[in-house]
Amino acid sequence: MDRASPTPHHRHQSSLEGIISFNTEPVFGADERPRAQQKFYRILDHFEAVDSRADSSYRKYNRPRLVRFTYEYARSEKSQDMFLRAFLWSMALSVDDETDLDLENNEDALGSDLSRFADYLFDNFFFPCKTEEPPVLFFRIFY
């Protein structure tokens, strides 16, 4: 192995690149961003209300709130756009299609997708790595 050109060590790196390729996805246009945000908040508002009515003794954490805060505390508008794209993609939703957001009739499927997305964030970004080194928290998701 050539010591002059070390290769990067990414053993503990985790990203959403396994879900969606951010390099090929454009940021939202001026008219798309409000529609994506409206859909995002409509879903989260619905499931936060459902979550507040459920028995909290069986929950690990508030999944809709984790997703909401991850988006709201993203460091840049571009990061928020990438997060929204990943979220909508994981929920099998389109920014442009309003007919695919029937929350009442699709509550089980959308709730399951939301839980999987939140669990993925928690397990891969917010939960400390288990290594011989001191734990590292992955709070910086995008930039």
N, C-alpha and C positions, 0 to 999 in steps of 0.2 A: 504494500500500500504506500502510495506517495504521501509523505508527511507534509509536503509543500502545499498540497491542495486538499485540505480536510473537507470531508462531506458533512453537511449539517446533520445534527442528531435530533430527530423528531420523534423519538420514542414516546414522549409524553404529550405531544402536541395533539390537540383535538380541535376539530372545526366542523362547521356545517357543510364543508365541501363534499362530504360523502352523501349529503342529501341533495344538494343542488350546486351546479357550477356557477359561481358568482362572476367568473371572468367573462362569461358569454351573455349574462343577463344585464340588459340596460337598466339604468335607474328609471324610476317612474317619470312620466311626463307630468306637466302641470295639471292636466285634467285627470290623470290616473291616480295620483297620490291621494287626493281627497276621497275618491271612491274606495280605494284600498283601505284607507284609515277608517272610513265609515263601516265597511264590512268587518274589519278587525275589531273595532270597539263594539259593534252590535253583537258579535259572537261572544266576546269577553263579558259584556254586560249581562247577557243572557245566562251564561254559565256561572258567573259570580253570584247571581241571584239564586240559581239552582244550588250552588255550593253552600250558600248561607242557610238554606233550608234543610240541608242534609245533616245527618248526624256527624259531628266533627270528630268523634272519638275514633273513627276508623280511618280518617284521612292522614296521610303523611304530611301534607302541606297544601296550601291553597294554590292549585295549579293555574287557574286563570289569572290570579294576581302575579304569579311568577312570570308568566308570559307577558302580561301588561307592563310590568316594571322593567323587564329585560328590554322591551321595545322602547319605553319612555326614557330610559337612562342610556340608550345607545349614544355614542359620542358624536355622531354626525348624522346629517340628513341621509347621506349615502348609506351609512350603516343601518339606519332605520328602514330605508327602502329595501335593502338586501334582506333584513329580518322579515319585513312584511311579505316579500316574495317567497321566502322559505316557509313562512307560516301558511300563506294561502296555498302554496304547493302541497304542503303536508296535509292540509285539510281538503285537498282535491277541489279547490275553488278557483274561479277565474275572477280577475278584477272587473272585467267587462260584463259578465253575465250576472244579472240580478235574480234570475229565476232559480239559481242553484242554492239560494240561501233561505230555505224554508226551515227555520229553526224548530218549529213545533213538530213537524213530521219527520225530521232527520236528527232529532235530539240525541238519540243513542249513538248513531254513527259519528256525528260531529263531536259529541262529548268524548267518545273513544279516541278520535283523532287528536283532539285537544290534549287529552291526558297523555297520549304517546309523545306528542311534541314537547309538552312540559317535562315529562320524565326524561326525554332525551337531553333537554337543556340541563336539567338537574344532574343527571348522571355523568354528562360529558363536559360540562363547563363549571358548574358550581360545587360539585363534590370534590373534595381533595383527592389528589392522586395518591395511590398507595405504593410508595417506593421506599428504597432505603434512604433516600434523601428526605429532607424536611418536606412536609406537604406543600403543594403548590395549588393555589386556587385559580381557576380559570374564570375570572370576572371580566376580562377584556375579550369580548366575543369577536368583535370585528376590528375596527381600527383603533 
